[in-house]
Amino acid sequence: MATDQIQSLWANAQASLEGFQKTQSETSRIEALAKVTKLQRALEQPKDAILKLSYQPMVFMALKVAHDMQVFPVLAKATSPVSAKELAAVKPADPLLVERIMRLLVSFDIVEEPEPSTYLPTAISKEMVNRPAIGTVESLFCEFLPIMQKTPEYLEATNYQNPEDPLRAPLQYTHNVEQDGFAWLCEHPDALTRFNNFMEGQRANRVHWGDWFPIQERILAGADSNPERALLVDIGGGRGHDLMLFQKRFPDAPGKLVLEDLPSVIDEAAPELNACGIEGVKYDFFNAPNPVKGARVYYFKFVFHDWSDEKARVLLNYVIAAMEAGYSKLVIEEYILPDKNAQFLHGTTDMAVMMFCSGLERTRQQWTSLLESVGLQPTFWTREGEGLGVIESVLPGSNGTNGTNGGPR
Ligand SMILES: C[S@@+](CC[C@H](N)C(=O)[O-])C[C@H]1O[C@@H](n2cnc3c(N)ncnc32)[C@H](O)[C@@H]1O
């Protein structure tokens, strides 16, 4: 790339970094990162960029091996540089192998090497001792990577049609099974645990909707004070991490918190749910109307992106059947993709759900079409940053909330 183009990208990156320093906002951080990445790409020779991209799975493999060799807990505790020999002693592993794995991690700033063959942790390696980070690496490595490798072959075999059927996604093609991805997970307990840790990891450091959505005004004001009535039903809520965060933020909210998910997920979550006083309900959302009637909120986070419009409509109609007109709300928290220039995370999540269950991420227009097709009128609430939004809907004819009140963007 010509020097003057690089100069211009540098000026852009600098301006966005200054913007971030000034505002410290999530939007400006993401914008600065995008500008700096553009500059970095411009400095790379295209052929080197392609080589680096193609070799990227090696870094992921090295990260997984380092985790398996228990390198990260040792590094995280270190107050001075740790030698390859000391790291190898845990397993024990061959110090030369440890050195070779660490070499690659150093080149990706996952660890530091202040002296030859001695290591210090970076922020990334320190993160690698937490359950959600480990779940992210393990689930993507063990479950998603083999499917990813088969996806091009699957797409060729299906004449490059957009996958719509959850029983015929790349996962089913790879493993030669005829059940949806979640039923398959439930039959593989280790994979299910890794997946649920991954899901927790996806949420752990992200802003909770309770931190930016006007829950007091839109949900709690007007909620029935009857303690036996459900306030919030988290459908497909995994281990209930979102409900637990809600409970922490709104400890005095009236009514029950209910988690609905597949039986093996509820069984796995039961001890923590009981400890928090959250009700766990085993429920297959494709099989029957929602058993909890007239809740204030039916909440779905990252559930609809797993399903095509056709499947999503089945699910929506079962929720609608349980909603009370004028009282219940449907709240969906997911990415609302921009019409252009979607972020890396949008694209990667879109591919992951496609491979796993023929799912898809949706733009605002796609969300609108889906919700309107079952008679709901969505109100969109977006916040700065990574493009996660809340889509709030009420039954047609209910008073008040559809696009009329202040706040939504
Ligand atoms: C992508 S995860 C999202 C989990 C959680 N809401 C979150 O955002 O972390 C989808 C969830 O839907 C659940 N699920 C999938 N199929 C289901 C079904 N037929 N009935 C009920 N839950 C289901 C899965 O077990 C999983 O917990």
The ligand as a Gaussian input file, in Angstrom:
#p B3LYP/6-31G(d) Opt

LIG

0 1
 C      -27.284000     -20.228000      22.482000
 S      -27.834000     -20.896000      23.996000
 C      -28.274000     -19.393000      24.856000
 C      -28.230000     -19.554000      26.333000
 C      -28.525000     -18.291000      27.123000
 N      -29.811000     -17.704000      26.813000
 C      -27.442000     -17.277000      26.920000
 O      -27.651000     -16.283000      26.242000
 O      -26.327000     -17.518000      27.434000
 C      -29.418000     -21.566000      23.564000
 C      -30.137000     -22.226000      24.715000
 O      -31.387000     -22.755000      24.223000
 C      -31.602000     -24.018000      24.826000
 N      -32.491000     -24.824000      23.969000
 C      -32.205000     -25.343000      22.759000
 N      -33.243000     -26.037000      22.274000
 C      -34.216000     -25.954000      23.195000
 C      -35.554000     -26.446000      23.252000
 N      -36.062000     -27.176000      22.258000
 N      -36.283000     -26.147000      24.337000
 C      -35.754000     -25.395000      25.356000
 N      -34.490000     -24.888000      25.347000
 C      -33.737000     -25.176000      24.284000
 C      -30.218000     -24.604000      24.942000
 O      -30.146000     -25.676000      25.862000
 C      -29.391000     -23.382000      25.348000
 O      -29.342000     -23.229000      26.737000

